[in-house]
Amino acid sequence: MKNRKLRMGMVGGGSDAFIGAIHRRAAFMDNQIELVCGCFSVDPEISKSSGLSYFLPEDRIYSTYQEMFEHEMTLPEGERMDFVTIVTPNRWHFEPAMMALERGFHVVVDKPMTFSLEEAKQLQKKVEETGLILALTHVYSAYPAVKEAKARIARGDLGMLRRVYVEYLQGWLSDRIELQGGNNAGWRTDPKRSGKAGCIGDIGTHAWHLSEYITGLKVQEVCADLNAFVPGRPIDDDGAAFLRYENGVVGTLTASQIAAGEENNIRIRIYGDKGGLEWQQQEPNTLYAKWSNKPTEVIRMGNNGFIGDTAKMNTRTPGGHPEGFIEAFANIYRNFAHTVMSVKKGETPCEECLDFPTVYDGVRGMQFIETMVEAGYNENVKWQKWVD
């Protein structure tokens, strides 16, 4: 493979969408990726106008993703896209992802990975058959401070882990704004487009994934309670759970989109027999280490004398310059891009490059949703084994 940028196609992410712009900014940040084509909307006119505003040639702006994949396959290898990013509502993740894999394209997809657990398992099987790479954008795992927390726990700083507290609180769905239109609430509160979980699928999966990523432990059992507080809403807008992890570790998870006044307040605290760690997205560059026999440590990212190699690799600016949401997204894209480039060259990717969520995280995410819904609405058997 000659020295060049990776070529990205996009499904969804038109000018009328929110998350597509985040993906593009993140993908371009490290100068590893360029956008070459896309089907940006189910509305052909919006797709076309969006593609033109992204400075794409008209013959690389498509009306359907099926048309995009078929036409891209006819282009010379030196011109066609290398991978596709899928930024559609959950209902339309599986089909373009599967079609891309079947045609030899790598995939980046928003979470939750699919509409159902069965679809997730099919994607896993296809990834294993093809050897292609699928990255899942669990963005909160890509903050430098989160990676530092993971490294410190892995080396035993906290001793034997005991307890996890993780929460993700939003307030934007405190009223039934989905009836007003013109916002992202419509599909997120519609089971036909979002799947069987609302809040739990949208942000609860982020909280769960963050806890497993940092601790390195898997949840084995769930006891949950789900609620739809806003009258008339057909899907959960709030939920909480007790979690049982491997090695006897226990945890609590809270996710709510009706916590009035909250923005995107994701926070995690992890305690072992020697100490604890705390991180909150609203202060992303700071990690707190707490001890029973000495003062709390304030660990700041960018201070390279005190953080590990993985956190350093995922930090772009000197200490005191905050790095946030788009930079964390960019870490996933950069690590994905390095991995794809290594594979194309027949080389083994570095360990740090492989540090991004994959299809296996996607399957576990759908298992989390299935288990939470089963536990959340079952009044007879509250503790549910992890759905396999």
Stockholm file with secondary structure:
# STOCKHOLM 1.0

chainA/1-388         MKNRKLRMGMVGGGSDAFIGAIHRRAAFMDNQIELVCGCFSVDPEISKSSGLSYFLPEDRIYSTYQEMFEHEMTLPEGERMDFVTIVTPNRWHFEPAMMALERGFHVVVDKPMTFSLEEAKQLQKKVEETGLILALTHVYSAYPAVKEAKARIARGDLGMLRRVYVEYLQGWLSDRIELQGGNNAGWRTDPKRSGKAGCIGDIGTHAWHLSEYITGLKVQEVCADLNAFVPGRPIDDDGAAFLRYENGVVGTLTASQIAAGEENNIRIRIYGDKGGLEWQQQEPNTLYAKWSNKPTEVIRMGNNGFIGDTAKMNTRTPGGHPEGFIEAFANIYRNFAHTVMSVKKGETPCEECLDFPTVYDGVRGMQFIETMVEAGYNENVKWQKWVD
#=GR chainA/1-388 SS CCSCCEEEEEEECCTTCSHHHHHHHHHHTTSCEEEEEEECCSSHHHHHHHHHHTTCCGGGBCSSHHHHHHHHHHSCTTTSCSEEEEESCGGGSHHHHHHHHHTTCEEEECSSCCSSHHHHHHHHHHHHHHCCCEEECCGGGGSHHHHHHHHHHHTTTTCSEEEEEEEEECCTTSSCGGGTCSSTHHHHTCHHHHCSCSHIIIIIHHHHHHHHHHHCCCEEEEEEEEECCSTTCSSCSEEEEEEEEGGGCEEEEEEESCCTTCCSEEEEEEEESSEEEEEETTSTTEEEEEESSSCCEEEETTCTTSSCHHHHHTCCSCTTSCCCHHHHHHHHHHHHHHHHHHHHTTCCCCTTTTCSCBHHHHHHHHHHHHHHHHHHTCSSCCEEECCC
#=GC SS_cons         CCSCCEEEEEEECCTTCSHHHHHHHHHHTTSCEEEEEEECCSSHHHHHHHHHHTTCCGGGBCSSHHHHHHHHHHSCTTTSCSEEEEESCGGGSHHHHHHHHHTTCEEEECSSCCSSHHHHHHHHHHHHHHCCCEEECCGGGGSHHHHHHHHHHHTTTTCSEEEEEEEEECCTTSSCGGGTCSSTHHHHTCHHHHCSCSHIIIIIHHHHHHHHHHHCCCEEEEEEEEECCSTTCSSCSEEEEEEEEGGGCEEEEEEESCCTTCCSEEEEEEEESSEEEEEETTSTTEEEEEESSSCCEEEETTCTTSSCHHHHHTCCSCTTSCCCHHHHHHHHHHHHHHHHHHHHTTCCCCTTTTCSCBHHHHHHHHHHHHHHHHHHTCSSCCEEECCC
//
